[in-house]
Amino acid sequence: MPDAFTTRIVNVPTGTDEAVTDLTHLCEQFLRETAPGRDGLLHVFVPHATAGVAVIETGAGSDDDLLAALHTLLPADDRWQHRHGSPGHGRDHVLPALVPPHATLPVIAGRLELGTWQSVCLVDTNVDNPEREVRLSFLG
């Protein structure tokens, strides 16, 4: 089964501000190209020590709420032992423990099975890296 597993790396610009970037359209495009009509699993992975993947609602303020909650849990100040980069950068290295760098999602008939308001998002609080890699993998 040579087509049972397909993977692709995409570059995602996140800019120099903290960001929750919706990846849903990239995931859907990848599935249209690699898994038309097929059932399986989509795995989304960010190979970075300071970013994560979340499945949340976007556009209604939840993305800003997530960043605000992360500021409360992980303040950008000098309390962190990891001190290189921007002030408070050590918190960015703790982020993946709370927002994991991966998500595995069901695919039915070539379509991502998300709830009505769910989106697949890259969560990036590291203002020192304006671009991220995201690995999309389909198994099915």
Salt bridges, closest charged atoms under 4 A:
GLU18 OE1 - HIS71 NE2 2.71
GLU18 OE2 - ARG91 NH2 2.06
GLU33 OE1 - ARG8 NH1 2.61
ASP77 OD2 - ARG79 NH2 2.66
ASP92 OD2 - HIS89 ND1 2.97
ASP92 OD1 - ARG91 NE 3.69
ASP124 OD1 - ARG132 NH2 2.92
